[in-house]
Amino acid sequence: MAQSSPITDLSSLNKKEIAAFLDSFDTVISDCDGVLWRAAEGPISGSPQTINKLKSLGKKVFLMSNNSASPLERYVTLCEKMGMPIPKENIITPSAAVAYYLKEQNLENKKIFVLGTSHFMDYLREAGLHCSENGPYPIVEDLPSLMRELSNLDSDVGTVVIDTDPNINFIKMMKAVQYLKRPDCHFILAASDVSAILTKDLNLIGPGCFSALLEKFTGRSPIVMGKPEVYMVHLIEKIHPLNPSRTLMIGDSLDHDILLGSHCGFQTLFVLSGHGALEDATDENNMPKYFLNKLGDLLPLLSSQ
């Protein structure tokens, strides 16, 4: 593994060094799946307790996920069930970044064609935005039916947004293509993940795959809202001032969490409880400052503080 400086194993530090580590940051931004829990398996041992301990030590904690397929209320409920209460405003997903960006661009009066879940669209509507009707579509098996569906376009659509959509199909993709032919139509990718890992044997196709298909077909490139881009960090800064050098980014993805931390000048902690490996940290941009086997391994070190 090529690296310019060693990655510190936090579990190897002594009491004095842990105290210095704790004194070096005020804000924690943590990924969720693979750090705090596993989607199909529940909480990762010790992670909720570690977050609670960090909060009790005066650290401001935010959760940041690239998964907008579920409503924020589900995150709040899940955290409560794990004994780790996190207020709704401290949980950031790409849906919030999309809404913020569209309002910033003064696009409230244009409709959005969304390839995503109903929860994603509900969030945008609650934010005062307008989503174009998008299915369900009939099964088409002949050219006239296909042409009829693809000619039924909404003249008010000014943005195409791609996120996780378990009901995606040919008609939806082709309608997105037709809208993206409009020169003033914005193209947004909520998260660039090419897969969503549910279990060790089941990976779902991520929105990045469908975006790549549209990019190749239309010749257009989307604006990406999720990690490793910085839009979700801007949302935190709207409610809480961030000092980059005193912010700790925790994640299990080198290419999303750690790269985001690097972009922002944060300290970074990589946990091996997801599906990443230290051997994949091949350059300075995705190389964490610290690592642990799992976040819960930090708990006994904090308990002595």
C-alpha positions as CSV (number, residue, x, y, z in Angstrom):
1,M,0.0,0.0,0.0
2,A,1.5,3.3,-1.0
3,Q,1.3,6.0,1.7
4,S,3.1,9.1,2.7
5,S,2.5,8.7,6.4
6,P,1.4,5.8,8.7
7,I,-2.3,5.4,9.5
8,T,-2.7,5.4,13.3
9,D,-4.5,2.5,15.0
10,L,-6.5,4.3,17.7
11,S,-6.7,1.2,19.8
12,S,-2.9,1.2,20.2
13,L,-2.8,4.7,21.8
14,N,-2.2,5.1,25.5
15,K,-4.4,7.1,27.9
16,K,-2.5,10.4,27.3
17,E,-2.6,10.0,23.6
18,I,-6.3,9.3,23.6
19,A,-6.8,12.4,25.7
20,A,-4.9,14.4,23.1
21,F,-7.0,12.8,20.3
22,L,-10.3,13.8,22.1
23,D,-9.0,17.3,22.7
24,S,-8.3,17.7,18.9
25,F,-12.0,17.8,17.7
26,D,-15.3,19.4,18.7
27,T,-17.6,18.0,16.0
28,V,-18.2,14.4,14.8
29,I,-19.7,13.6,11.4
30,S,-20.4,9.9,11.1
31,D,-21.6,7.7,8.3
32,C,-24.4,5.3,9.2
33,D,-24.5,1.9,7.4
34,G,-21.2,0.0,8.1
35,V,-20.3,2.3,11.0
36,L,-23.3,2.4,13.4
37,W,-25.3,-0.4,11.9
38,R,-25.6,-2.9,9.1
39,A,-28.8,-2.5,7.0
40,A,-30.0,-6.0,7.3
41,E,-28.4,-7.0,10.6
42,G,-28.9,-4.2,13.1
43,P,-26.5,-2.2,15.3
44,I,-22.8,-2.9,15.2
45,S,-21.6,-3.8,18.7
46,G,-20.5,-0.8,20.8
47,S,-21.2,1.8,18.1
48,P,-24.3,3.4,19.7
49,Q,-22.6,3.5,23.1
50,T,-19.5,5.2,21.6
51,I,-21.6,7.9,20.0
52,N,-23.4,8.5,23.3
53,K,-20.1,8.7,25.1
54,L,-18.8,11.3,22.5
55,K,-21.9,13.3,23.1
56,S,-21.5,13.1,26.9
57,L,-17.9,14.5,26.4
58,G,-19.4,17.5,24.7
59,K,-18.9,16.6,21.1
60,K,-21.5,17.7,18.5
61,V,-22.6,14.7,16.5
62,F,-24.1,14.6,13.0
63,L,-25.0,11.6,10.9
64,M,-24.4,11.8,7.2
65,S,-25.7,9.1,4.8
66,N,-25.8,8.7,1.0
67,N,-29.0,6.8,1.4
68,S,-32.1,8.9,0.8
69,A,-34.4,5.9,0.0
70,S,-35.8,5.9,3.5
71,P,-37.4,9.0,5.2
72,L,-35.5,10.9,7.9
73,E,-38.1,9.7,10.4
74,R,-36.8,6.2,10.0
75,Y,-33.3,7.2,10.9
76,V,-34.6,9.0,14.0
77,T,-36.6,6.0,15.0
78,L,-33.8,3.6,14.4
79,C,-31.4,5.7,16.4
80,E,-33.9,5.8,19.3
81,K,-34.3,2.0,19.2
82,M,-30.6,1.7,19.4
83,G,-30.5,3.9,22.5
84,M,-28.7,6.6,20.6
85,P,-31.1,9.6,20.2
86,I,-30.1,11.9,17.3
87,P,-32.3,14.9,16.5
88,K,-33.8,14.9,12.9
89,E,-31.9,18.1,12.0
90,N,-28.6,16.4,12.8
91,I,-29.2,13.7,10.2
92,I,-28.2,14.7,6.7
93,T,-29.0,12.8,3.4
94,P,-28.7,13.8,-0.2
95,S,-32.5,14.6,-0.5
96,A,-31.8,17.6,1.8
97,A,-28.9,18.6,-0.4
98,V,-31.0,18.3,-3.6
99,A,-33.8,20.5,-2.1
100,Y,-31.2,23.1,-0.9
101,Y,-29.5,23.2,-4.3
102,L,-32.7,23.6,-6.3
103,K,-33.9,26.4,-4.1
104,E,-30.5,28.0,-4.3
105,Q,-30.8,27.9,-8.1
106,N,-34.3,29.4,-7.9
107,L,-35.9,26.3,-9.5
108,E,-38.9,26.1,-7.1
109,N,-41.3,26.8,-10.0
110,K,-40.0,24.1,-12.3
111,K,-41.0,20.4,-11.8
112,I,-38.6,17.6,-11.0
113,F,-38.5,14.3,-12.7
114,V,-37.3,11.9,-10.0
115,L,-35.9,8.4,-10.4
116,G,-36.2,7.6,-6.8
117,T,-38.5,6.3,-4.0
118,S,-41.8,7.9,-2.9
119,H,-40.0,8.9,0.3
120,F,-37.5,10.9,-1.6
121,M,-40.2,12.7,-3.6
122,D,-42.2,13.3,-0.4
123,Y,-39.1,15.1,1.1
124,L,-38.8,17.3,-1.9
125,R,-42.5,18.2,-1.8
126,E,-42.4,18.9,1.9
127,A,-39.5,21.3,1.1
128,G,-41.9,23.2,-1.2
129,L,-40.7,21.7,-4.5
130,H,-42.8,20.2,-7.3
131,C,-42.3,16.6,-8.6
132,S,-43.7,15.5,-11.9
133,E,-45.9,12.4,-11.9
134,N,-43.7,9.4,-12.5
135,G,-45.5,6.1,-12.9
136,P,-46.5,3.4,-12.5
137,Y,-46.2,2.8,-16.2
138,P,-48.0,0.1,-18.2
139,I,-46.1,-2.8,-19.7
140,V,-45.4,-1.9,-23.3
141,E,-44.7,-4.7,-25.9
142,D,-45.1,-2.9,-29.2
143,L,-43.7,0.2,-30.8
144,P,-46.9,2.3,-30.9
145,S,-47.4,1.9,-27.1
146,L,-43.7,2.8,-26.5
147,M,-44.0,5.9,-28.7
148,R,-47.2,6.9,-26.9
149,E,-45.6,6.7,-23.5
150,L,-42.4,8.6,-24.5
151,S,-44.4,11.4,-26.2
152,N,-46.3,12.0,-23.0
153,L,-43.9,14.5,-21.4
154,D,-44.4,17.2,-18.9
155,S,-43.5,20.6,-20.3
156,D,-42.8,22.0,-16.9
157,V,-40.0,19.6,-16.0
158,G,-36.7,21.5,-15.5
159,T,-34.7,19.0,-13.5
160,V,-33.9,15.3,-13.6
161,V,-32.8,13.7,-10.3
162,I,-31.5,10.2,-10.0
163,D,-31.5,8.3,-6.7
164,T,-32.1,4.8,-5.6
165,D,-35.2,3.6,-7.4
166,P,-36.3,-0.1,-6.9
167,N,-39.0,0.4,-9.5
168,I,-36.8,1.9,-12.3
169,N,-37.6,0.6,-15.8
170,F,-37.0,1.4,-19.5
171,I,-39.8,3.9,-19.7
172,K,-38.5,6.0,-16.8
173,M,-35.0,5.9,-18.1
174,M,-36.1,7.0,-21.6
175,K,-38.3,9.8,-20.2
176,A,-35.2,11.0,-18.3
177,V,-33.3,11.0,-21.6
178,Q,-36.0,13.0,-23.3
179,Y,-36.0,15.6,-20.5
180,L,-32.2,15.9,-20.5
181,K,-32.4,16.8,-24.2
182,R,-33.7,20.1,-23.1
183,P,-30.7,22.5,-22.8
184,D,-32.0,24.2,-19.7
185,C,-32.9,21.0,-17.9
186,H,-30.7,20.4,-14.8
187,F,-29.2,16.9,-14.2
188,I,-28.6,15.9,-10.6
189,L,-27.3,12.7,-9.1
190,A,-28.2,12.3,-5.4
191,A,-25.5,9.8,-4.7
192,S,-22.8,8.3,-6.9
193,D,-22.7,4.9,-5.1
194,V,-22.6,2.1,-7.7
195,S,-23.9,-0.4,-5.1
196,A,-25.8,-0.6,-1.8
197,I,-24.6,-3.4,0.3
198,L,-27.3,-5.2,2.3
199,T,-25.5,-8.4,3.3
200,K,-22.3,-10.1,2.4
201,D,-24.2,-12.0,-0.3
202,L,-26.5,-9.2,-1.6
203,N,-25.4,-5.9,-3.2
204,L,-28.1,-3.7,-4.8
205,I,-27.4,-1.7,-7.9
206,G,-26.8,1.8,-6.9
207,P,-27.9,5.1,-8.5
208,G,-24.4,5.7,-9.9
209,C,-24.9,2.8,-12.3
210,F,-28.1,4.3,-13.8
211,S,-26.5,7.7,-13.9
212,A,-23.6,6.3,-15.9
213,L,-26.0,4.9,-18.4
214,L,-27.7,8.3,-18.8
215,E,-24.4,10.1,-19.0
216,K,-23.2,7.9,-21.8
217,F,-26.5,8.1,-23.7
218,T,-27.0,11.9,-23.4
219,G,-23.4,13.1,-23.2
220,R,-24.3,15.1,-20.1
221,S,-22.7,15.0,-16.6
222,P,-24.7,15.4,-13.4
223,I,-24.1,17.5,-10.4
224,V,-23.5,15.1,-7.5
225,M,-25.0,15.9,-4.1
226,G,-23.8,13.0,-2.0
227,K,-20.4,12.1,-0.5
228,P,-17.6,12.7,-1.5
229,E,-19.0,16.0,-2.8
230,V,-19.4,18.8,-0.2
231,Y,-23.0,19.8,-0.5
232,M,-24.2,18.0,2.6
233,V,-21.4,19.6,4.6
234,H,-22.8,23.0,3.6
235,L,-26.1,22.0,5.1
236,I,-24.4,21.3,8.5
237,E,-22.6,24.6,8.3
238,K,-26.0,26.3,8.0
239,I,-26.9,25.2,11.5
240,H,-23.5,24.6,13.2
241,P,-20.2,26.3,12.5
242,L,-17.5,23.9,11.5
243,N,-13.8,24.3,12.1
244,P,-12.3,21.8,9.6
245,S,-9.2,20.9,11.6
246,R,-11.4,20.3,14.7
247,T,-14.0,18.1,12.9
248,L,-13.7,14.3,12.8
249,M,-15.2,12.4,9.9
250,I,-16.0,8.7,10.6
251,G,-16.7,6.2,7.8
252,D,-16.3,2.8,6.3
253,S,-15.8,4.0,2.7
254,L,-12.5,5.4,1.6
255,D,-14.0,6.7,-1.7
256,H,-16.9,8.5,-0.1
257,D,-16.4,9.2,3.7
258,I,-12.6,9.5,3.9
259,L,-12.4,11.3,0.5
260,L,-15.0,13.8,1.7
261,G,-13.0,14.4,4.9
262,S,-9.9,15.0,2.8
263,H,-11.7,17.4,0.6
264,C,-12.9,19.4,3.6
265,G,-9.7,19.3,5.7
266,F,-11.3,17.1,8.4
267,Q,-9.6,14.6,10.6
268,T,-10.6,11.1,9.4
269,L,-11.3,7.8,11.1
270,F,-11.8,4.7,9.0
271,V,-13.6,1.7,10.5
272,L,-13.2,-1.8,9.1
273,S,-16.8,-2.9,10.1
274,G,-18.1,-2.1,6.6
275,H,-16.7,-3.5,3.4
276,G,-13.6,-1.4,2.9
277,A,-9.9,-2.4,3.5
278,L,-6.9,-0.4,4.5
279,E,-5.0,-1.8,1.5
280,D,-7.3,0.2,-0.7
281,A,-6.0,3.5,0.7
282,T,-3.6,4.1,-2.2
283,D,-3.2,7.9,-2.3
284,E,-3.3,10.9,0.1
285,N,-6.8,11.8,-0.8
286,N,-8.4,8.7,0.5
287,M,-5.9,7.9,3.2
288,P,-7.4,8.2,6.7
289,K,-5.5,9.6,9.7
290,Y,-6.8,6.9,12.0
291,F,-8.4,3.5,11.8
292,L,-10.3,1.0,14.1
293,N,-11.7,-2.5,13.5
294,K,-15.0,-1.0,14.6
295,L,-16.2,2.2,16.2
296,G,-17.1,0.3,19.4
297,D,-13.4,-0.4,20.0
298,L,-13.1,3.3,20.9
299,L,-15.5,3.0,23.8
300,P,-13.2,1.4,26.5
301,L,-10.6,4.0,25.6
302,L,-13.1,6.8,26.1
303,S,-14.4,5.3,29.4
304,S,-11.2,6.2,31.2
305,Q,-11.5,9.9,30.2
